[in-house]
Amino acid sequence: MNLSLISSKRITLFKSIGFIFLASLFLSFAGCSTHRDFTYEPQSIEEAPQSVLKIAVMPFQENRKTRSDGSLDIANLPFVPSASKVEDAPQEITVRESGEYYYPDLLAYALTLDLIHNKVGSIVHLDPVVTEHYDIVIRGTLDGVPLTTERLSYGLGAASGVLRIVGVPSGSNTLEVIATYDMSEPGKTPSLYREQLKGEYSQTQWNGTEKIWGQQDNPVVLPGNAAPYIHGLLEAFHDITEEFITKSASQVEQLAAGLSDRESRFRYYRSLDPTLVRLESAIQRSSGSRKSNYLTEYKRRLVFLE
């Protein structure tokens, strides 16, 4: 998989954990080669908590509905000051194999990079095979990526075009990312944190030619649309990811408060290698050379995991 996704900041999402079947924790982007041009620069979040927690981020689920409301043509009528149009559409899961970007995956990927960059957890994995040994599991649904286009005519109808000459705004494009985040402890209810959040990117039109479509910095393919690129998605991802990390900070801090780094790490190791639990018990019961042998094996296994 070509993961040239972070320009100068390559981040290794997965460290070896000793077992081959678990060391294969992976980015669950089928057709992942199609994501080689998706560049998401992790952001520093001032209010992000730092903890020793082990965090699993699962791929988000698609929950968008097809939407097409309004018409820009109304702005051509006299005495109508403005008109707007909103468009959105869900993606089929098969988009992963079709050579296009799958937005739910990308949103979870962006969250993972920001969690790692801000040290919100000591271990952060995207789409691990099993989740029982993590302290926190984050799931979510992508509820909408609506694009709102507004045209300003100031009540002049088609004649409003003359105002562009003097630098009057002709409209705007606003891209929103709406998602529900759910943060919980494995196998426990209720959730530690659950809320629908929104990120946004807005662009003012000054002469009617600026569009949210077109080759821009950090282009992202928009599946199912004749226009090849959508601008502003990365900014909206930054916005919504920062909001989630900031709003869930108190829950992360509370959970981490009663868990030292050593306790957290050893709990993680024991879940990966149940033999450690038996060795700890044997060390307590034994003495002499037998105890020494148990200690040697125990340390060997820890080194292998680390």
C-alpha positions as CSV (number, residue, x, y, z in Angstrom):
1,M,0.0,0.0,0.0
2,N,1.4,3.4,-1.0
3,L,0.8,5.7,2.0
4,S,2.5,8.9,0.8
5,L,-0.4,10.6,2.5
6,I,1.2,12.9,5.0
7,S,3.8,14.8,3.0
8,S,6.8,15.3,5.3
9,K,5.2,13.7,8.3
10,R,4.9,10.0,7.8
11,I,3.4,8.4,10.8
12,T,3.6,4.7,11.4
13,L,0.1,3.7,12.6
14,F,1.1,0.3,13.7
15,K,4.0,-1.0,15.9
16,S,4.8,-4.7,16.1
17,I,3.1,-6.3,19.0
18,G,4.7,-9.7,18.8
19,F,2.0,-11.8,17.3
20,I,1.8,-12.1,13.5
21,F,-1.9,-12.2,13.4
22,L,-2.2,-9.0,15.5
23,A,0.8,-7.3,13.9
24,S,-1.3,-7.2,10.8
25,L,-3.5,-4.4,12.1
26,F,-4.3,-2.5,9.0
27,L,-5.9,0.5,7.4
28,S,-9.2,-0.9,6.1
29,F,-9.2,0.8,2.8
30,A,-9.8,-1.8,0.2
31,G,-8.4,-0.5,-3.1
32,C,-6.0,1.5,-0.9
33,S,-3.8,2.5,-3.8
34,T,-6.5,5.0,-4.8
35,H,-5.8,7.0,-1.7
36,R,-2.2,7.8,-2.6
37,D,-3.1,11.4,-3.3
38,F,-5.1,12.0,-0.2
39,T,-2.8,14.3,1.9
40,Y,-4.1,15.1,5.4
41,E,-1.7,17.1,7.5
42,P,-2.2,16.3,11.3
43,Q,-3.0,19.5,13.3
44,S,-1.9,20.5,16.7
45,I,-4.9,20.9,19.0
46,E,-4.3,23.1,22.0
47,E,-7.0,21.5,24.2
48,A,-6.3,17.9,23.2
49,P,-5.7,15.7,26.3
50,Q,-2.6,13.5,26.5
51,S,-2.9,10.1,28.0
52,V,-1.6,6.5,28.3
53,L,-4.8,5.1,26.9
54,K,-4.9,2.5,24.1
55,I,-7.3,3.8,21.4
56,A,-8.9,1.9,18.5
57,V,-10.6,3.9,15.7
58,M,-13.0,1.9,13.6
59,P,-14.0,2.9,10.0
60,F,-17.0,5.1,10.0
61,Q,-20.3,4.0,8.5
62,E,-22.0,5.6,5.6
63,N,-25.3,7.3,6.8
64,R,-25.9,10.0,4.2
65,K,-29.1,10.5,2.3
66,T,-29.5,11.7,-1.3
67,R,-30.4,15.4,-1.3
68,S,-31.0,18.0,-3.9
69,D,-32.8,21.1,-2.7
70,G,-33.3,24.5,-4.3
71,S,-32.3,26.1,-7.6
72,L,-29.9,28.8,-8.5
73,D,-32.0,29.9,-11.5
74,I,-34.4,31.7,-9.2
75,A,-31.7,34.4,-8.7
76,N,-32.3,35.4,-12.3
77,L,-35.8,36.7,-11.5
78,P,-36.3,40.4,-10.6
79,F,-36.7,41.3,-7.0
80,V,-35.3,38.0,-5.8
81,P,-32.2,38.9,-3.7
82,S,-30.5,35.4,-3.7
83,A,-31.0,31.7,-4.4
84,S,-29.3,28.6,-3.1
85,K,-28.9,24.9,-3.8
86,V,-27.9,22.1,-1.5
87,E,-26.6,18.8,-2.9
88,D,-25.5,15.6,-1.1
89,A,-25.4,11.9,-1.9
90,P,-24.3,8.7,-0.2
91,Q,-21.6,6.4,-1.5
92,E,-22.0,2.7,-2.0
93,I,-19.4,0.5,-0.2
94,T,-18.3,-0.7,-3.6
95,V,-16.7,2.8,-4.1
96,R,-13.7,1.3,-2.2
97,E,-13.0,-1.0,-5.1
98,S,-13.9,1.5,-7.9
99,G,-10.8,3.7,-7.7
100,E,-12.5,6.6,-5.9
101,Y,-12.3,8.0,-2.3
102,Y,-14.7,6.6,0.3
103,Y,-15.4,9.5,2.6
104,P,-16.3,7.5,5.8
105,D,-12.9,5.8,5.7
106,L,-11.1,9.1,5.1
107,L,-12.8,10.7,8.1
108,A,-11.7,7.9,10.4
109,Y,-8.2,8.1,9.0
110,A,-8.0,11.8,9.6
111,L,-9.1,11.3,13.2
112,T,-6.5,8.6,13.7
113,L,-3.7,10.9,12.5
114,D,-4.8,13.8,14.8
115,L,-5.0,11.5,17.8
116,I,-1.5,10.2,17.2
117,H,-0.1,13.7,16.5
118,N,-1.5,15.1,19.7
119,K,-0.6,12.1,21.8
120,V,-4.2,11.6,22.9
121,G,-3.3,7.9,23.4
122,S,-0.1,6.0,23.9
123,I,-1.2,3.6,21.2
124,V,-3.7,4.5,18.5
125,H,-4.7,2.0,15.8
126,L,-7.0,2.3,12.9
127,D,-9.4,-0.7,12.3
128,P,-7.7,-3.3,14.5
129,V,-8.8,-7.0,14.1
130,V,-9.9,-7.2,17.7
131,T,-10.8,-4.3,20.1
132,E,-11.2,-6.0,23.5
133,H,-7.7,-5.0,24.7
134,Y,-8.1,-1.3,24.0
135,D,-9.2,1.2,26.6
136,I,-11.3,3.2,24.2
137,V,-13.0,2.3,20.9
138,I,-14.2,5.2,18.7
139,R,-16.9,4.5,16.1
140,G,-19.0,6.9,14.0
141,T,-21.3,7.5,11.1
142,L,-20.9,10.0,8.3
143,D,-24.3,11.7,8.3
144,G,-23.8,14.3,5.6
145,V,-21.3,16.1,3.3
146,P,-23.7,18.7,1.9
147,L,-22.5,21.3,-0.6
148,T,-24.5,24.6,-0.4
149,T,-24.1,27.0,-3.3
150,E,-25.5,30.5,-2.9
151,R,-26.0,33.0,-5.7
152,L,-26.5,36.7,-4.8
153,S,-28.4,38.8,-7.3
154,Y,-29.5,41.7,-4.9
155,G,-32.9,41.7,-6.5
156,L,-31.5,42.8,-9.9
157,G,-32.0,39.4,-11.6
158,A,-29.8,38.8,-14.6
159,A,-28.6,42.4,-14.5
160,S,-26.8,41.7,-11.2
161,G,-23.7,40.6,-13.2
162,V,-22.7,44.3,-13.6
163,L,-22.0,44.5,-9.8
164,R,-19.1,42.0,-10.2
165,I,-17.2,44.8,-12.0
166,V,-17.1,46.8,-8.8
167,G,-16.2,43.9,-6.6
168,V,-19.5,43.0,-5.0
169,P,-19.7,39.4,-3.8
170,S,-21.7,37.2,-6.2
171,G,-22.3,34.3,-3.9
172,S,-20.6,31.6,-1.8
173,N,-19.9,27.9,-1.6
174,T,-20.1,26.1,1.8
175,L,-19.1,22.5,2.3
176,E,-20.1,20.8,5.6
177,V,-19.1,17.5,7.1
178,I,-21.7,16.1,9.5
179,A,-20.8,13.0,11.6
180,T,-21.9,11.2,14.7
181,Y,-19.0,10.2,17.0
182,D,-19.3,7.4,19.6
183,M,-16.6,6.8,22.1
184,S,-16.9,3.8,24.5
185,E,-15.0,1.3,26.5
186,P,-15.0,-2.2,24.9
187,G,-18.1,-4.2,25.7
188,K,-19.5,-1.5,28.1
189,T,-22.5,0.7,27.9
190,P,-23.5,3.5,27.9
191,S,-21.0,5.4,25.7
192,L,-18.5,7.7,27.3
193,Y,-19.3,10.3,24.7
194,R,-21.7,10.4,21.8
195,E,-22.7,13.5,19.7
196,Q,-23.3,14.6,16.2
197,L,-20.8,17.2,15.2
198,K,-20.2,19.4,12.1
199,G,-17.1,20.8,10.3
200,E,-17.3,23.5,7.7
201,Y,-15.4,25.2,4.9
202,S,-16.8,28.3,3.2
203,Q,-15.6,30.2,0.1
204,T,-16.9,33.6,-1.1
205,Q,-17.5,34.1,-4.8
206,W,-16.5,37.6,-6.1
207,N,-16.9,37.3,-9.8
208,G,-19.0,34.3,-10.3
209,T,-16.1,32.2,-11.6
210,E,-14.6,30.9,-8.3
211,K,-16.0,27.5,-7.7
212,I,-15.6,24.8,-5.1
213,W,-14.9,22.5,-8.1
214,G,-11.5,22.6,-9.8
215,Q,-8.0,21.6,-9.2
216,Q,-6.9,23.1,-5.9
217,D,-4.3,22.3,-3.2
218,N,-5.1,18.9,-1.7
219,P,-7.6,17.8,-4.4
220,V,-10.0,15.1,-3.4
221,V,-12.0,13.1,-5.8
222,L,-15.8,13.4,-5.5
223,P,-17.3,10.1,-6.7
224,G,-20.4,10.2,-8.9
225,N,-19.9,13.8,-10.1
226,A,-18.6,15.0,-13.4
227,A,-16.5,17.6,-11.6
228,P,-13.2,15.8,-10.7
229,Y,-12.2,17.6,-7.5
230,I,-13.8,19.0,-4.4
231,H,-12.0,21.7,-2.4
232,G,-12.4,22.3,1.2
233,L,-12.9,18.7,2.4
234,L,-9.6,18.7,4.3
235,E,-10.5,22.0,6.1
236,A,-13.8,20.6,7.1
237,F,-12.2,17.4,8.3
238,H,-9.8,19.5,10.4
239,D,-12.7,21.4,11.8
240,I,-14.8,18.4,12.9
241,T,-11.9,16.4,14.2
242,E,-10.7,19.2,16.4
243,E,-14.2,19.6,17.7
244,F,-14.5,15.9,18.6
245,I,-11.1,15.8,20.3
246,T,-11.8,19.0,22.3
247,K,-15.3,18.0,23.4
248,S,-14.4,14.5,24.4
249,A,-11.3,15.6,26.3
250,S,-12.9,15.4,29.8
251,Q,-14.0,11.8,29.3
252,V,-10.5,10.8,28.1
253,E,-8.9,12.5,31.1
254,Q,-11.3,10.9,33.6
255,L,-10.7,7.4,32.2
256,A,-7.0,7.9,32.1
257,A,-6.8,9.3,35.7
258,G,-7.3,5.9,37.3
259,L,-5.0,4.1,35.0
260,S,-1.2,4.5,35.2
261,D,1.0,4.0,32.2
262,R,2.4,0.8,33.6
263,E,-1.1,-0.6,34.4
264,S,-2.4,0.3,31.0
265,R,0.5,-1.2,29.2
266,F,0.5,-4.4,31.2
267,R,-3.2,-4.8,30.7
268,Y,-2.6,-4.4,27.0
269,Y,0.2,-7.0,27.0
270,R,-1.8,-9.5,29.1
271,S,-4.7,-9.4,26.6
272,L,-2.3,-10.1,23.8
273,D,-0.4,-12.9,25.6
274,P,-2.6,-14.7,28.2
275,T,0.4,-16.7,29.3
276,L,1.7,-13.6,31.1
277,V,-1.1,-13.9,33.6
278,R,-0.2,-17.6,34.4
279,L,3.5,-16.7,34.7
280,E,2.7,-13.9,37.1
281,S,0.8,-16.3,39.3
282,A,3.6,-18.9,39.0
283,I,6.2,-16.4,40.0
284,Q,4.3,-15.5,43.2
285,R,3.9,-19.2,44.2
286,S,7.4,-20.4,43.4
287,S,10.9,-19.9,44.7
288,G,14.6,-20.6,43.9
289,S,15.6,-21.7,40.4
290,R,12.0,-22.4,39.4
291,K,11.0,-18.8,40.2
292,S,14.1,-17.6,38.3
293,N,13.1,-19.6,35.2
294,Y,9.6,-18.1,35.3
295,L,10.9,-14.6,35.6
296,T,13.3,-15.2,32.7
297,E,10.4,-16.4,30.5
298,Y,8.2,-13.5,31.7
299,K,10.8,-10.9,30.7
300,R,11.4,-12.6,27.4
301,R,7.8,-12.4,26.5
302,L,7.6,-8.7,27.5
303,V,10.6,-7.9,25.3
304,F,9.0,-9.7,22.4
305,L,5.8,-7.6,22.8
306,E,7.6,-4.3,23.2
